[in-house]
Every structure is written in C-alpha cells, then in structure tokens.
Amino acid sequence: MIRCPVCKKKLMLSPTMQVGSQLGCVNCGSVLEVVRRNPDELKAVPQSATHNPDSKPESYA
C-alpha cells in the first residue's frame, strides 16, 4: 500500500507496474509516476508535462 504524494490517499499498485509507469489518483486526479518499486515510491507529474498541445478533444457530436 502506498499513498498519493499530493492528497495522501492510500493507493494500491498492480504488481505488474514498472518504474516509469504513470497512473492517476482516484481521489485528486493527479498524474503520478512510479519512481521505485520495493519499496514503492511515487512522484507527482507536473500538469505541464502531461499536456500535449497537439492533441484535440474527442468529439461526440
């Protein structure tokens, strides 16, 4: 069991997740990256690093 570094919510990592994998916190929505396994360590990824300016939102119309 590990905690979100932003909101401190308890999170469960899948055993198959590797260093460099990214996941979203279910509580605060922060994007987190696995920095180390055994013991597990997460770091918050800055929003600017997750934004792709070339991506366009999907249209449902």
Number of C-alpha atoms within 10 A of each C-alpha: 8 14 15 22 15 15 12 12 13 14 13 9 14 7 7 7 12 14 14 12 12 17 17 14 20 12 13 12 11 19 20 21 18 18 15 13 13 5 7 13 16 21 16 18 15 11 9 8 8 9 9 8 7 6 7 7 6 6 5 4 3
